[in-house]
Amino acid sequence: MLVDSHCHLDFPELAGEIDGVVARAERAGVGVMLTIGTHLTRFEQVLRVTERFPNVYCTVGIHPHEAGHEPCVDAKELAALAEHPKVVGFGETGLDYFYDHSPRDRQRASFRTHIAAARQTGLPVVVHTRDADEDTMRILAEEMGRGSFKGLLHCFSSGPQLADFAIETGFLISISGIVTFKKSEALRRIVETVPLDRLLVETDAPYLAPVPKRGQRNEPAFVAFTAEAVAAVKGVTAARLAEQTTANFFRLFAKARIPS
């Protein structure tokens, strides 16, 4: 079984044919999907998707793009929303200095709030970081100093310094379809160095479709192509990669249940 550890099933590109999307994923061997919160104002839509399918879970949170636009909340409010049985983590949160769609101080404050909720509840935090490696490492290190928490770096496309930091911090690293792109040799070299027990695979659907589906709308079924590419880089079979990344997912997202 594979797990798509990061997708957006509530986004309009997928929501309009959600039954088919989930069915195709299941036929491709994807047993569980984690659909990610990006707006608190749209959280009910995310929850409705999880309530329709026993093998779909979600997170609650505010994407860094939305940190300046969504209502301000504290860690207690996030933790209360995570009491729902289908909510297994927080985010995606973090820093995006590439687009700067929200003021950086608001991004940093929101990031720390999500981490505080993760620390309070024991649920993991899903971290988005782009062109912000130094601040991401600084904030994670400072917050770890206030008390430990679990998490992952999603859709990893940064450099080896951040990868090494994540591993030293106890975080997992999630690999998207970017790893299949012709120009991603640097990322593949980093994947070679990441221990198998720290890896996850994801689609970030509807974005970043892997080769051979590049240019199409992405969907959870396509995580199988990413998993095959990661297995090749790691020198293991696709079955071994699927087994390990699935085990990693349920170790990190301990509130999720393995399908019977």
Secondary structure as UniProt FT lines:
FT   STRAND          2..7
FT   TURN            9..10
FT   HELIX           12..15
FT   TURN            16..17
FT   HELIX           18..27
FT   TURN            28..29
FT   STRAND          30..35
FT   HELIX           40..42
FT   HELIX           43..52
FT   TURN            54..55
FT   STRAND          56..60
FT   HELIX           64..66
FT   TURN            67..69
FT   HELIX           75..81
FT   TURN            82..83
FT   TURN            85..86
FT   STRAND          87..96
FT   TURN            97..99
FT   HELIX           104..121
FT   STRAND          125..130
FT   HELIX           133..145
FT   STRAND          151..153
FT   HELIX           160..169
FT   STRAND          172..175
FT   HELIX           177..180
FT   TURN            182..183
FT   HELIX           185..193
FT   HELIX           196..198
FT   STRAND          199..201
FT   TURN            211..212
FT   TURN            214..215
FT   HELIX           220..222
FT   HELIX           223..234
FT   HELIX           238..252
FT   TURN            254..255
//
